[in-house]
Amino acid sequence: MYNKEHWPLTLYFDGNCPLCAREIMILRRHAAKSRLLFVDINSAEFHAKALGFTFEQMQASLHASFADGGWVNGLDATLWSWRAAGLGFWATPLTWRALQPLLALGYRLFCRLRPHLAWLPHPDGRRRCVDNQCAVPESKPAPDEQPTSKTKQP
């Protein structure tokens, strides 16, 4: 599968996931566009149904498609995305048969916990917004500042 006709690999990732976004930053830094493309599944332009999946399926694990139409998901998508970026040596342990059951269990656990990791800092520093609404903490006056109230003057 290292043949050129299989590239580029298109990686479908969750851009709202802080850990996922960090991995994507690393891959983007090293990958050539001719070998690895990125699609944020939370983008308004993304439609899972057009690919034959539901959004929930795409969000449940990492997915990637080769140029020839072949699909990989989960740890295989991770392995192939790192290979496409020229960093396959870092993902080599994913190919070790003795470790695969343990790694698969760890990945399933990560997939279940991932939605609860949104509190982690996002690498791009942006505020986390959902449904076009962002949670902004209410500012409180400094201890030595008295709150001011505005009144309408005649």
Secondary structure, 3 states (H helix, E strand, C coil): CCCHHHCCEEEEECCCCHHHHHHHHHHHHHCCCCCEEEEECCCCCCCHHHHCCCHHHHHHCCEEECCCCCEEECHHHHHHHHHHCCCHHHHHHHHCCCCHHHHHHHHHHHHHHHHHHCCCCCCCCCCCEECCEECCCCCCCCCCCCCCCCCCCC
